[in-house]
Amino acid sequence: MNRDTALLRLLAALGLGARSVARLLLRLAAEQLPLEDFVALPADHLVREYALAPASADALASAGEEARELAEHLPAHRIRMVTIVDDGYPELLARRLGRTAPPVLFTRGDLGLLRVPMVACAGARECSAPGLAFARALAAALVRHGANIVSGYAPGIDTAAHGGALAAGGVTTAVLASGILHFTPRPGLASLGDETNTLVVSEFFPTMPWRSHSAMQRNRTICAMAHAMVIVESGVSGGTFAAGRAALEVGCPLCVVDWQDPPPSAEGNRLLIRRGGVPVADLSGALRELTRRLHSEGPGPVTPELFG
């Protein structure tokens, strides 16, 4: 059994949530016990020494065949796994979310993009033409300052931001609200993106379908990965508004476009500004504020105390 198979067995085991998996991975790393040796331990030993619930220990033993087949399948899609104890894991994400950080990221593309400072861009799916143009232009300008544009790969503002970055010769990261095996390139981006300029990331089990609560969780992950976030258009509720609140909660600097005459799709922008978002009146103001933040926050070390 290899590490990937062992990790998939662990993730497939019922009752093992993200916090438990993160703590366990950190403990095994400290004990220098390979994951493949851990999952092969007898169920009673896992219960006694590692405080796993009996049902979880039994599920770990029974998940072997599914995990083996999936571990053989993922490389064909050029999918790799990065855990909280690996060098490639985003340190800003681990430091901001601590015990709630995703213990494993499934990735496709250049892992080096996780080390490029990110600016998150979010906005409504049903957005205005000026909003789309703003997102494209801002993303194009930001990549010239060394930014990796990260967004949720949804229609509307997200897709405009990804496309603006790629059209300008930059890089982008798409964070999914489903398992990575459900990823399909969007028609408008397929001709621009490849595995050198686009990184696809999911924190969810590879076969998991899109779910609304996963989209909210994905938004929090995006905020925690980014050095700053800009909200182009937000309603007074919904996913984009929740993303803006999440940015404020996790300590990600938040900029919000302060439209002089807000379109209906941006009615929530000024509410986010009142909650603490920095208003930006135009493209130059947004670029100035975001580039100031881009390299201002260096990541700290990932330590077990973050996950206590």
Buried (B, 14 or more C-beta within 10 A) or exposed (E): BEEBBBBBBBBBBEBBEBBBBBBBBBBBBEEEEBBBEBBBBEBEEBBEEBEBBEEBBBBBBEBBEBBBEBBEEBEEEEBBBBBBBBEBBBBBBBBBBBEBBBBBBBBBBBBEBBBBBBBBBBBBBEBBEBBBBBBBBBBBBBBEBBBBBBBBBBEBBBBBBBBBBBBBEBBBBBBBBBBBBBBEBBEEBEEBBEEEBBBBBBBBBBBBEEEEEBBBBBBBBBBBBBBBBBBBBBBEEBBBBBBBBBBBEBEBBBBBBBBEEBBEBBBBBBBBBEBBBBBBEEBEBBBEBBBEBBEEBEBEEBEEEBBE
